Amino acid sequence: MKNEFGVELDRNGYAPSIMGVNGYCFLCFRTGPFQRHEVFHGASRQKSKKYGLWINVCPECHHKIHFTDGKVDRLLKENGQRQACMVYKWSKADFIKRFGKNYVE
């Protein structure tokens, strides 16, 4: 199966990540084990998978993303929007149409 840009999805519906380097935690650069974190989670989780907007993180950093003050999560969303717009040649309006919100001020 492929996404609308012809990118092959794996058997779980994930496009290759456009955000991080495999083999290292995106936040602290430790080597595995990893957990996948969809940058836009909740109602947008499937879109994150389809467009490669996910990162590998160690369990400690994954906990930090979800259970700290929200700054890390917000920065990941800003970075994710910038990456998606650059890779897929989307305007801000294109991104908002797909994800419902602008994360870049």
Biopython code that builds the backbone (N, CA, C, O; Angstrom):
import numpy as np
from Bio.PDB.StructureBuilder import StructureBuilder

atoms = [
    (1, "MET", "N", (0.852, -1.177, 0.000)),
    (1, "MET", "CA", (0.000, 0.000, 0.000)),
    (1, "MET", "C", (0.899, 1.242, 0.000)),
    (1, "MET", "O", (1.982, 1.238, 0.585)),
    (2, "LYS", "N", (0.431, 2.300, -0.664)),
    (2, "LYS", "CA", (1.192, 3.546, -0.759)),
    (2, "LYS", "C", (0.321, 4.711, -0.313)),
    (2, "LYS", "O", (-0.907, 4.645, -0.363)),
    (3, "ASN", "N", (0.988, 5.789, 0.129)),
    (3, "ASN", "CA", (0.230, 7.002, 0.442)),
    (3, "ASN", "C", (0.016, 7.789, -0.854)),
    (3, "ASN", "O", (0.435, 7.349, -1.925)),
    (4, "GLU", "N", (-0.627, 8.936, -0.758)),
    (4, "GLU", "CA", (-0.970, 9.712, -1.958)),
    (4, "GLU", "C", (0.235, 10.243, -2.715)),
    (4, "GLU", "O", (0.094, 10.708, -3.845)),
    (5, "PHE", "N", (1.439, 10.182, -2.103)),
    (5, "PHE", "CA", (2.653, 10.644, -2.751)),
    (5, "PHE", "C", (3.466, 9.489, -3.313)),
    (5, "PHE", "O", (4.593, 9.677, -3.770)),
    (6, "GLY", "N", (2.888, 8.290, -3.276)),
    (6, "GLY", "CA", (3.551, 7.118, -3.815)),
    (6, "GLY", "C", (4.563, 6.497, -2.873)),
    (6, "GLY", "O", (5.347, 5.642, -3.285)),
    (7, "VAL", "N", (4.559, 6.916, -1.603)),
    (7, "VAL", "CA", (5.490, 6.365, -0.625)),
    (7, "VAL", "C", (4.922, 5.051, -0.094)),
    (7, "VAL", "O", (3.771, 4.980, 0.337)),
    (8, "GLU", "N", (5.751, 4.021, -0.136)),
    (8, "GLU", "CA", (5.334, 2.695, 0.313)),
    (8, "GLU", "C", (5.155, 2.680, 1.825)),
    (8, "GLU", "O", (6.025, 3.141, 2.564)),
    (9, "LEU", "N", (4.020, 2.147, 2.283)),
    (9, "LEU", "CA", (3.735, 2.012, 3.704)),
    (9, "LEU", "C", (4.063, 0.596, 4.141)),
    (9, "LEU", "O", (3.881, -0.349, 3.373)),
    (10, "ASP", "N", (4.548, 0.437, 5.375)),
    (10, "ASP", "CA", (4.817, -0.907, 5.860)),
    (10, "ASP", "C", (3.508, -1.607, 6.220)),
    (10, "ASP", "O", (2.436, -1.022, 6.059)),
    (11, "ARG", "N", (3.574, -2.822, 6.694)),
    (11, "ARG", "CA", (2.360, -3.597, 6.961)),
    (11, "ARG", "C", (1.507, -3.008, 8.069)),
    (11, "ARG", "O", (0.336, -3.365, 8.199)),
    (12, "ASN", "N", (2.072, -2.106, 8.878)),
    (12, "ASN", "CA", (1.316, -1.431, 9.928)),
    (12, "ASN", "C", (0.816, -0.049, 9.508)),
    (12, "ASN", "O", (0.252, 0.682, 10.322)),
    (13, "GLY", "N", (1.023, 0.309, 8.243)),
    (13, "GLY", "CA", (0.547, 1.582, 7.729)),
    (13, "GLY", "C", (1.488, 2.746, 7.930)),
    (13, "GLY", "O", (1.078, 3.898, 7.784)),
    (14, "TYR", "N", (2.753, 2.477, 8.263)),
    (14, "TYR", "CA", (3.731, 3.540, 8.489)),
    (14, "TYR", "C", (4.546, 3.815, 7.231)),
    (14, "TYR", "O", (5.089, 2.897, 6.616)),
    (15, "ALA", "N", (4.624, 5.085, 6.858)),
    (15, "ALA", "CA", (5.590, 5.520, 5.852)),
    (15, "ALA", "C", (6.931, 5.669, 6.565)),
    (15, "ALA", "O", (6.953, 5.852, 7.782)),
    (16, "PRO", "N", (8.042, 5.595, 5.846)),
    (16, "PRO", "CA", (9.328, 5.861, 6.501)),
    (16, "PRO", "C", (9.302, 7.245, 7.147)),
    (16, "PRO", "O", (8.722, 8.184, 6.602)),
    (17, "SER", "N", (9.931, 7.358, 8.300)),
    (17, "SER", "CA", (9.938, 8.641, 9.006)),
    (17, "SER", "C", (10.664, 9.702, 8.183)),
    (17, "SER", "O", (11.730, 9.448, 7.622)),
    (18, "ILE", "N", (10.080, 10.880, 8.120)),
    (18, "ILE", "CA", (10.737, 12.017, 7.466)),
    (18, "ILE", "C", (11.373, 12.919, 8.524)),
    (18, "ILE", "O", (11.865, 14.002, 8.204)),
    (19, "MET", "N", (11.365, 12.475, 9.776)),
    (19, "MET", "CA", (11.787, 13.345, 10.864)),
    (19, "MET", "C", (13.073, 12.951, 11.568)),
    (19, "MET", "O", (13.769, 13.825, 12.084)),
    (20, "GLY", "N", (13.410, 11.698, 11.609)),
    (20, "GLY", "CA", (14.526, 11.324, 12.458)),
    (20, "GLY", "C", (15.480, 10.355, 11.809)),
    (20, "GLY", "O", (15.235, 9.834, 10.721)),
    (21, "VAL", "N", (16.570, 10.127, 12.500)),
    (21, "VAL", "CA", (17.570, 9.178, 12.067)),
    (21, "VAL", "C", (17.305, 7.870, 12.804)),
    (21, "VAL", "O", (17.263, 7.843, 14.034)),
    (22, "ASN", "N", (17.129, 6.806, 12.065)),
    (22, "ASN", "CA", (16.922, 5.508, 12.703)),
    (22, "ASN", "C", (18.205, 5.075, 13.396)),
    (22, "ASN", "O", (19.307, 5.390, 12.946)),
    (23, "GLY", "N", (18.048, 4.351, 14.492)),
    (23, "GLY", "CA", (19.201, 3.861, 15.222)),
    (23, "GLY", "C", (19.518, 4.669, 16.467)),
    (23, "GLY", "O", (20.334, 4.253, 17.290)),
    (24, "TYR", "N", (18.868, 5.836, 16.612)),
    (24, "TYR", "CA", (19.100, 6.696, 17.769)),
    (24, "TYR", "C", (17.783, 7.294, 18.244)),
    (24, "TYR", "O", (16.871, 7.534, 17.453)),
    (25, "CYS", "N", (17.698, 7.530, 19.553)),
    (25, "CYS", "CA", (16.548, 8.259, 20.086)),
    (25, "CYS", "C", (16.582, 9.672, 19.518)),
    (25, "CYS", "O", (17.621, 10.332, 19.541)),
    (26, "PHE", "N", (15.459, 10.127, 19.016)),
    (26, "PHE", "CA", (15.362, 11.448, 18.400)),
    (26, "PHE", "C", (15.733, 12.563, 19.383)),
    (26, "PHE", "O", (16.241, 13.606, 18.970)),
    (27, "LEU", "N", (15.486, 12.351, 20.664)),
    (27, "LEU", "CA", (15.699, 13.417, 21.648)),
    (27, "LEU", "C", (17.034, 13.326, 22.389)),
    (27, "LEU", "O", (17.695, 14.347, 22.577)),
    (28, "CYS", "N", (17.442, 12.138, 22.810)),
    (28, "CYS", "CA", (18.661, 12.045, 23.624)),
    (28, "CYS", "C", (19.801, 11.305, 22.922)),
    (28, "CYS", "O", (20.910, 11.239, 23.453)),
    (29, "PHE", "N", (19.545, 10.753, 21.741)),
    (29, "PHE", "CA", (20.534, 10.070, 20.901)),
    (29, "PHE", "C", (21.039, 8.740, 21.469)),
    (29, "PHE", "O", (22.057, 8.222, 21.009)),
    (30, "ARG", "N", (20.337, 8.181, 22.468)),
    (30, "ARG", "CA", (20.688, 6.837, 22.938)),
    (30, "ARG", "C", (20.359, 5.829, 21.843)),
    (30, "ARG", "O", (19.539, 6.087, 20.962)),
    (31, "THR", "N", (21.012, 4.687, 21.918)),
    (31, "THR", "CA", (20.635, 3.594, 21.022)),
    (31, "THR", "C", (19.586, 2.758, 21.725)),
    (31, "THR", "O", (19.535, 2.747, 22.955)),
    (32, "GLY", "N", (18.739, 2.051, 20.970)),
    (32, "GLY", "CA", (17.569, 1.312, 21.414)),
    (32, "GLY", "C", (17.604, 0.770, 22.825)),
    (32, "GLY", "O", (18.624, 0.897, 23.503)),
    (33, "PRO", "N", (16.539, 0.180, 23.278)),
    (33, "PRO", "CA", (15.311, -0.087, 22.525)),
    (33, "PRO", "C", (14.494, 1.200, 22.336)),
    (33, "PRO", "O", (14.627, 2.166, 23.087)),
    (34, "PHE", "N", (13.654, 1.171, 21.313)),
    (34, "PHE", "CA", (12.863, 2.348, 20.960)),
    (34, "PHE", "C", (11.372, 2.081, 21.033)),
    (34, "PHE", "O", (10.909, 0.940, 21.012)),
    (35, "GLN", "N", (10.651, 3.171, 21.120)),
    (35, "GLN", "CA", (9.204, 3.179, 20.954)),
    (35, "GLN", "C", (8.911, 4.194, 19.867)),
    (35, "GLN", "O", (9.568, 5.232, 19.788)),
    (36, "ARG", "N", (7.930, 3.900, 19.029)),
    (36, "ARG", "CA", (7.528, 4.884, 18.011)),
    (36, "ARG", "C", (6.623, 5.912, 18.662)),
    (36, "ARG", "O", (5.745, 5.581, 19.458)),
    (37, "HIS", "N", (6.854, 7.154, 18.309)),
    (37, "HIS", "CA", (5.975, 8.229, 18.777)),
    (37, "HIS", "C", (5.441, 8.945, 17.551)),
    (37, "HIS", "O", (6.203, 9.523, 16.776)),
    (38, "GLU", "N", (4.125, 8.904, 17.381)),
    (38, "GLU", "CA", (3.493, 9.647, 16.299)),
    (38, "GLU", "C", (3.425, 11.103, 16.746)),
    (38, "GLU", "O", (2.835, 11.407, 17.784)),
    (39, "VAL", "N", (4.019, 11.997, 15.976)),
    (39, "VAL", "CA", (4.129, 13.396, 16.375)),
    (39, "VAL", "C", (2.751, 14.027, 16.543)),
    (39, "VAL", "O", (2.513, 14.775, 17.491)),
    (40, "PHE", "N", (1.862, 13.724, 15.630)),
    (40, "PHE", "CA", (0.487, 14.209, 15.749)),
    (40, "PHE", "C", (-0.347, 12.998, 16.152)),
    (40, "PHE", "O", (-0.715, 12.174, 15.316)),
    (41, "HIS", "N", (-0.633, 12.907, 17.432)),
    (41, "HIS", "CA", (-1.315, 11.723, 17.953)),
    (41, "HIS", "C", (-2.804, 11.996, 18.073)),
    (41, "HIS", "O", (-3.312, 12.948, 17.481)),
    (42, "GLY", "N", (-3.488, 11.186, 18.817)),
    (42, "GLY", "CA", (-4.937, 11.349, 18.956)),
    (42, "GLY", "C", (-5.621, 11.119, 17.619)),
    (42, "GLY", "O", (-5.352, 10.131, 16.936)),
    (43, "ALA", "N", (-6.503, 12.032, 17.251)),
    (43, "ALA", "CA", (-7.273, 11.910, 16.007)),
    (43, "ALA", "C", (-6.384, 11.957, 14.763)),
    (43, "ALA", "O", (-6.809, 11.518, 13.693)),
    (44, "SER", "N", (-5.172, 12.474, 14.879)),
    (44, "SER", "CA", (-4.263, 12.595, 13.729)),
    (44, "SER", "C", (-3.207, 11.502, 13.677)),
    (44, "SER", "O", (-2.287, 11.569, 12.862)),
    (45, "ARG", "N", (-3.326, 10.504, 14.529)),
    (45, "ARG", "CA", (-2.319, 9.439, 14.588)),
    (45, "ARG", "C", (-2.142, 8.739, 13.243)),
    (45, "ARG", "O", (-1.012, 8.522, 12.806)),
    (46, "GLN", "N", (-3.237, 8.385, 12.585)),
    (46, "GLN", "CA", (-3.145, 7.687, 11.297)),
    (46, "GLN", "C", (-2.483, 8.557, 10.239)),
    (46, "GLN", "O", (-1.756, 8.049, 9.386)),
    (47, "LYS", "N", (-2.725, 9.854, 10.284)),
    (47, "LYS", "CA", (-2.071, 10.765, 9.334)),
    (47, "LYS", "C", (-0.575, 10.837, 9.601)),
    (47, "LYS", "O", (0.221, 10.884, 8.663)),
    (48, "SER", "N", (-0.187, 10.845, 10.869)),
    (48, "SER", "CA", (1.237, 10.830, 11.212)),
    (48, "SER", "C", (1.903, 9.592, 10.619)),
    (48, "SER", "O", (2.995, 9.682, 10.058)),
    (49, "LYS", "N", (1.260, 8.458, 10.741)),
    (49, "LYS", "CA", (1.796, 7.214, 10.195)),
    (49, "LYS", "C", (1.916, 7.305, 8.679)),
    (49, "LYS", "O", (2.953, 6.966, 8.109)),
    (50, "LYS", "N", (0.859, 7.760, 8.039)),
    (50, "LYS", "CA", (0.787, 7.805, 6.574)),
    (50, "LYS", "C", (1.819, 8.749, 5.957)),
    (50, "LYS", "O", (2.337, 8.483, 4.872)),
    (51, "TYR", "N", (2.117, 9.849, 6.646)),
    (51, "TYR", "CA", (3.039, 10.851, 6.104)),
    (51, "TYR", "C", (4.442, 10.769, 6.697)),
    (51, "TYR", "O", (5.275, 11.627, 6.405)),
    (52, "GLY", "N", (4.725, 9.760, 7.521)),
    (52, "GLY", "CA", (6.067, 9.612, 8.076)),
    (52, "GLY", "C", (6.388, 10.608, 9.177)),
    (52, "GLY", "O", (7.553, 10.936, 9.404)),
    (53, "LEU", "N", (5.368, 11.083, 9.853)),
    (53, "LEU", "CA", (5.564, 12.069, 10.918)),
    (53, "LEU", "C", (5.605, 11.359, 12.273)),
    (53, "LEU", "O", (4.751, 11.557, 13.138)),
    (54, "TRP", "N", (6.628, 10.530, 12.414)),
    (54, "TRP", "CA", (6.850, 9.776, 13.638)),
    (54, "TRP", "C", (8.345, 9.716, 13.889)),
    (54, "TRP", "O", (9.160, 9.889, 12.984)),
    (55, "ILE", "N", (8.679, 9.463, 15.155)),
    (55, "ILE", "CA", (10.083, 9.385, 15.541)),
    (55, "ILE", "C", (10.298, 8.168, 16.432)),
    (55, "ILE", "O", (9.366, 7.666, 17.059)),
    (56, "ASN", "N", (11.541, 7.707, 16.476)),
    (56, "ASN", "CA", (11.941, 6.696, 17.444)),
    (56, "ASN", "C", (12.442, 7.413, 18.684)),
    (56, "ASN", "O", (13.267, 8.323, 18.593)),
    (57, "VAL", "N", (11.944, 7.003, 19.838)),
    (57, "VAL", "CA", (12.411, 7.564, 21.098)),
    (57, "VAL", "C", (12.611, 6.440, 22.109)),
    (57, "VAL", "O", (11.958, 5.399, 22.039)),
    (58, "CYS", "N", (13.521, 6.668, 23.046)),
    (58, "CYS", "CA", (13.710, 5.696, 24.125)),
    (58, "CYS", "C", (12.513, 5.811, 25.071)),
    (58, "CYS", "O", (11.808, 6.820, 25.047)),
    (59, "PRO", "N", (12.276, 4.808, 25.892)),
    (59, "PRO", "CA", (11.121, 4.853, 26.803)),
    (59, "PRO", "C", (11.121, 6.080, 27.724)),
    (59, "PRO", "O", (10.061, 6.642, 27.998)),
    (60, "GLU", "N", (12.288, 6.498, 28.200)),
    (60, "GLU", "CA", (12.346, 7.665, 29.082)),
    (60, "GLU", "C", (11.911, 8.930, 28.367)),
    (60, "GLU", "O", (11.151, 9.726, 28.918)),
    (61, "CYS", "N", (12.383, 9.120, 27.153)),
    (61, "CYS", "CA", (11.997, 10.315, 26.389)),
    (61, "CYS", "C", (10.527, 10.253, 25.978)),
    (61, "CYS", "O", (9.853, 11.282, 25.932)),
    (62, "HIS", "N", (10.029, 9.055, 25.681)),
    (62, "HIS", "CA", (8.618, 8.920, 25.322)),
    (62, "HIS", "C", (7.746, 9.356, 26.500)),
    (62, "HIS", "O", (6.740, 10.041, 26.318)),
    (63, "HIS", "N", (8.136, 8.958, 27.686)),
    (63, "HIS", "CA", (7.412, 9.374, 28.888)),
    (63, "HIS", "C", (7.472, 10.890, 29.034)),
    (63, "HIS", "O", (6.474, 11.527, 29.374)),
    (64, "LYS", "N", (8.644, 11.465, 28.777)),
    (64, "LYS", "CA", (8.822, 12.916, 28.878)),
    (64, "LYS", "C", (7.886, 13.659, 27.911)),
    (64, "LYS", "O", (7.297, 14.678, 28.271)),
    (65, "ILE", "N", (7.759, 13.145, 26.697)),
    (65, "ILE", "CA", (6.889, 13.788, 25.702)),
    (65, "ILE", "C", (5.452, 13.844, 26.210)),
    (65, "ILE", "O", (4.784, 14.872, 26.090)),
    (66, "HIS", "N", (4.985, 12.749, 26.771)),
    (66, "HIS", "CA", (3.580, 12.657, 27.156)),
    (66, "HIS", "C", (3.254, 13.211, 28.534)),
    (66, "HIS", "O", (2.121, 13.623, 28.780)),
    (67, "PHE", "N", (4.236, 13.227, 29.442)),
    (67, "PHE", "CA", (3.892, 13.525, 30.829)),
    (67, "PHE", "C", (4.678, 14.677, 31.455)),
    (67, "PHE", "O", (4.733, 14.777, 32.681)),
    (68, "THR", "N", (5.280, 15.540, 30.653)),
    (68, "THR", "CA", (5.909, 16.746, 31.209)),
    (68, "THR", "C", (5.052, 17.944, 30.845)),
    (68, "THR", "O", (3.862, 17.793, 30.566)),
    (69, "ASP", "N", (5.628, 19.105, 30.844)),
    (69, "ASP", "CA", (4.853, 20.338, 30.687)),
    (69, "ASP", "C", (4.328, 20.610, 29.277)),
    (69, "ASP", "O", (3.662, 21.624, 29.070)),
    (70, "GLY", "N", (4.597, 19.758, 28.320)),
    (70, "GLY", "CA", (4.072, 19.930, 26.968)),
    (70, "GLY", "C", (4.995, 20.660, 26.017)),
    (70, "GLY", "O", (4.708, 20.726, 24.822)),
    (71, "LYS", "N", (6.098, 21.212, 26.506)),
    (71, "LYS", "CA", (7.007, 21.960, 25.624)),
    (71, "LYS", "C", (7.655, 21.065, 24.577)),
    (71, "LYS", "O", (7.784, 21.456, 23.417)),
    (72, "VAL", "N", (8.062, 19.865, 24.984)),
    (72, "VAL", "CA", (8.695, 18.944, 24.034)),
    (72, "VAL", "C", (7.691, 18.537, 22.969)),
    (72, "VAL", "O", (8.018, 18.517, 21.782)),
    (73, "ASP", "N", (6.482, 18.216, 23.379)),
    (73, "ASP", "CA", (5.440, 17.834, 22.426)),
    (73, "ASP", "C", (5.172, 18.981, 21.443)),
    (73, "ASP", "O", (5.036, 18.751, 20.241)),
    (74, "ARG", "N", (5.099, 20.183, 21.942)),
    (74, "ARG", "CA", (4.843, 21.353, 21.090)),
    (74, "ARG", "C", (5.985, 21.557, 20.077)),
    (74, "ARG", "O", (5.735, 21.841, 18.906)),
    (75, "LEU", "N", (7.222, 21.412, 20.533)),
    (75, "LEU", "CA", (8.367, 21.561, 19.633)),
    (75, "LEU", "C", (8.379, 20.477, 18.562)),
    (75, "LEU", "O", (8.724, 20.739, 17.410)),
    (76, "LEU", "N", (8.002, 19.263, 18.943)),
    (76, "LEU", "CA", (7.926, 18.182, 17.952)),
    (76, "LEU", "C", (6.863, 18.478, 16.900)),
    (76, "LEU", "O", (7.067, 18.197, 15.719)),
    (77, "LYS", "N", (5.751, 19.032, 17.312)),
    (77, "LYS", "CA", (4.686, 19.374, 16.361)),
    (77, "LYS", "C", (5.131, 20.499, 15.419)),
    (77, "LYS", "O", (4.853, 20.445, 14.221)),
    (78, "GLU", "N", (5.809, 21.498, 15.942)),
    (78, "GLU", "CA", (6.338, 22.564, 15.081)),
    (78, "GLU", "C", (7.308, 21.983, 14.063)),
    (78, "GLU", "O", (7.228, 22.285, 12.873)),
    (79, "ASN", "N", (8.223, 21.149, 14.539)),
    (79, "ASN", "CA", (9.198, 20.518, 13.656)),
    (79, "ASN", "C", (8.502, 19.630, 12.636)),
    (79, "ASN", "O", (8.871, 19.625, 11.461)),
    (80, "GLY", "N", (7.498, 18.880, 13.075)),
    (80, "GLY", "CA", (6.760, 18.010, 12.169)),
    (80, "GLY", "C", (6.056, 18.780, 11.069)),
    (80, "GLY", "O", (6.067, 18.360, 9.912)),
    (81, "GLN", "N", (5.449, 19.897, 11.417)),
    (81, "GLN", "CA", (4.786, 20.717, 10.396)),
    (81, "GLN", "C", (5.804, 21.247, 9.400)),
    (81, "GLN", "O", (5.565, 21.215, 8.193)),
    (82, "ARG", "N", (6.920, 21.726, 9.886)),
    (82, "ARG", "CA", (7.956, 22.256, 8.973)),
    (82, "ARG", "C", (8.467, 21.165, 8.037)),
    (82, "ARG", "O", (8.615, 21.392, 6.836)),
    (83, "GLN", "N", (8.738, 19.977, 8.588)),
    (83, "GLN", "CA", (9.223, 18.868, 7.765)),
    (83, "GLN", "C", (8.200, 18.456, 6.715)),
    (83, "GLN", "O", (8.544, 18.256, 5.550)),
    (84, "ALA", "N", (6.940, 18.328, 7.129)),
    (84, "ALA", "CA", (5.893, 17.925, 6.194)),
    (84, "ALA", "C", (5.756, 18.941, 5.068)),
    (84, "ALA", "O", (5.638, 18.566, 3.901)),
    (85, "CYS", "N", (5.772, 20.222, 5.411)),
    (85, "CYS", "CA", (5.638, 21.259, 4.380)),
    (85, "CYS", "C", (6.825, 21.255, 3.433)),
    (85, "CYS", "O", (6.659, 21.482, 2.235)),
    (86, "MET", "N", (8.022, 21.000, 3.953)),
    (86, "MET", "CA", (9.213, 20.965, 3.112)),
    (86, "MET", "C", (9.203, 19.722, 2.221)),
    (86, "MET", "O", (9.398, 19.832, 1.010)),
    (87, "VAL", "N", (8.981, 18.560, 2.793)),
    (87, "VAL", "CA", (9.057, 17.305, 2.045)),
    (87, "VAL", "C", (7.926, 17.180, 1.029)),
    (87, "VAL", "O", (8.151, 16.779, -0.113)),
    (88, "TYR", "N", (6.709, 17.525, 1.449)),
    (88, "TYR", "CA", (5.550, 17.344, 0.580)),
    (88, "TYR", "C", (5.162, 18.605, -0.191)),
    (88, "TYR", "O", (4.181, 18.610, -0.935)),
    (89, "LYS", "N", (5.938, 19.671, -0.007)),
    (89, "LYS", "CA", (5.701, 20.945, -0.724)),
    (89, "LYS", "C", (4.317, 21.516, -0.394)),
    (89, "LYS", "O", (3.627, 22.040, -1.268)),
    (90, "TRP", "N", (3.924, 21.407, 0.881)),
    (90, "TRP", "CA", (2.647, 21.933, 1.329)),
    (90, "TRP", "C", (2.793, 23.377, 1.770)),
    (90, "TRP", "O", (3.835, 23.774, 2.293)),
    (91, "SER", "N", (1.766, 24.146, 1.560)),
    (91, "SER", "CA", (1.671, 25.476, 2.164)),
    (91, "SER", "C", (1.138, 25.297, 3.583)),
    (91, "SER", "O", (0.752, 24.197, 3.978)),
    (92, "LYS", "N", (1.123, 26.384, 4.338)),
    (92, "LYS", "CA", (0.534, 26.325, 5.672)),
    (92, "LYS", "C", (-0.928, 25.906, 5.576)),
    (92, "LYS", "O", (-1.407, 25.117, 6.390)),
    (93, "ALA", "N", (-1.634, 26.435, 4.583)),
    (93, "ALA", "CA", (-3.052, 26.088, 4.388)),
    (93, "ALA", "C", (-3.218, 24.605, 4.067)),
    (93, "ALA", "O", (-4.166, 23.975, 4.537)),
    (94, "ASP", "N", (-2.305, 24.040, 3.270)),
    (94, "ASP", "CA", (-2.358, 22.602, 2.962)),
    (94, "ASP", "C", (-2.208, 21.778, 4.240)),
    (94, "ASP", "O", (-2.926, 20.801, 4.449)),
    (95, "PHE", "N", (-1.269, 22.186, 5.086)),
    (95, "PHE", "CA", (-1.066, 21.467, 6.346)),
    (95, "PHE", "C", (-2.312, 21.554, 7.229)),
    (95, "PHE", "O", (-2.770, 20.546, 7.767)),
    (96, "ILE", "N", (-2.853, 22.754, 7.372)),
    (96, "ILE", "CA", (-4.036, 22.951, 8.212)),
    (96, "ILE", "C", (-5.209, 22.139, 7.679)),
    (96, "ILE", "O", (-5.986, 21.589, 8.459)),
    (97, "LYS", "N", (-5.344, 22.059, 6.359)),
    (97, "LYS", "CA", (-6.423, 21.266, 5.765)),
    (97, "LYS", "C", (-6.324, 19.802, 6.194)),
    (97, "LYS", "O", (-7.345, 19.147, 6.404)),
    (98, "ARG", "N", (-5.105, 19.290, 6.322)),
    (98, "ARG", "CA", (-4.919, 17.887, 6.684)),
    (98, "ARG", "C", (-4.940, 17.648, 8.197)),
    (98, "ARG", "O", (-5.472, 16.638, 8.658)),
    (99, "PHE", "N", (-4.363, 18.577, 8.969)),
    (99, "PHE", "CA", (-4.198, 18.354, 10.400)),
    (99, "PHE", "C", (-5.047, 19.274, 11.275)),
    (99, "PHE", "O", (-5.060, 19.119, 12.496)),
    (100, "GLY", "N", (-5.752, 20.225, 10.670)),
    (100, "GLY", "CA", (-6.721, 21.033, 11.406)),
    (100, "GLY", "C", (-6.164, 22.157, 12.237)),
    (100, "GLY", "O", (-6.929, 22.858, 12.900)),
    (101, "LYS", "N", (-4.852, 22.361, 12.229)),
    (101, "LYS", "CA", (-4.266, 23.372, 13.102)),
    (101, "LYS", "C", (-2.893, 23.760, 12.582)),
    (101, "LYS", "O", (-2.204, 22.953, 11.958)),
    (102, "ASN", "N", (-2.502, 24.989, 12.842)),
    (102, "ASN", "CA", (-1.166, 25.474, 12.545)),
    (102, "ASN", "C", (-0.339, 25.425, 13.821)),
    (102, "ASN", "O", (-0.767, 25.942, 14.852)),
    (103, "TYR", "N", (0.847, 24.808, 13.768)),
    (103, "TYR", "CA", (1.713, 24.706, 14.935)),
    (103, "TYR", "C", (2.918, 25.628, 14.844)),
    (103, "TYR", "O", (3.678, 25.751, 15.805)),
    (104, "VAL", "N", (3.103, 26.278, 13.701)),
    (104, "VAL", "CA", (4.239, 27.167, 13.494)),
    (104, "VAL", "C", (3.755, 28.604, 13.556)),
    (104, "VAL", "O", (2.889, 29.012, 12.782)),
    (105, "GLU", "N", (4.308, 29.355, 14.465)),
    (105, "GLU", "CA", (3.895, 30.768, 14.608)),
    (105, "GLU", "C", (4.790, 31.658, 13.780)),
    (105, "GLU", "O", (4.608, 32.875, 13.765)),
]
sb = StructureBuilder()
sb.init_structure("model")
sb.init_model(0)
sb.init_chain("A")
sb.init_seg("    ")
for serial, (resi, resn, name, xyz) in enumerate(atoms, 1):
    if name == "N":
        sb.init_residue(resn, " ", resi, " ")
    sb.init_atom(name, np.array(xyz, "f"), 0.0, 1.0, " ", f" {name:<3s}", serial, name[0])
structure = sb.get_structure()
